[in-house]
Structure formats: structure tokens, C-alpha cells
Amino acid sequence: MKIIHCADLHLDSKMTANLDRKKAKERKIELLNTFSNMIDYASKNDVKAIIIAGDMFDKKQISQKAKKIVKNAIYSNPEIDFLVIKL
């Protein structure tokens, strides 16, 4: 059984602690793209489960864009079990 384990994704984080606004926006897009690429990889390589061990998001207010990307990725891949551990 193939499993992907990841953590500390921080999707939709502001990213402004160490980056200017332009770079922070680029980084947010990169993180969402990387998440989508991970799901595509899992789908193409018969991965049965993805375990996200904390910090998928780092705030309660999530942008509509990020919500849509995450929901679509999960709902479009019913053959993959998504296990999200929230601490």
C-alpha cells in the first residue's frame, strides 16, 4: 500500500513574516500548486492514502480560492483516503 505523509503545509498562509507582498503572493500560489501536484502524483501512482499531519492551514479564515483547490482535489479523488490530523 502506498501512502504519502506530509505536514506543515500552511496553505493560504500570509507568508509576510520574511517576504515582501509580491514574493508572499508568489509563495502562496507555489504552495497551492505543490499541493495539487502532490494529489496528481498520488492519483497517477496508485497511492491509497495521504496523511496530512498537522498545519494544513494556519488560520481559521481561508480564502475561497484555497478552499476550492483543496475541496476539488479531495472530492475529485475518491480512491484516495485523506487523513488530516489537526492538533
Secondary structure, 3 states (H helix, E strand, C coil): CEEEEECCCCCCCCCCCCCCHHHHHHHHHHHHHHHHHHHHHHHHCCEEEEEEECCCCCCCCCCHHHHHHHHHHHHCCCCCEEEEECC
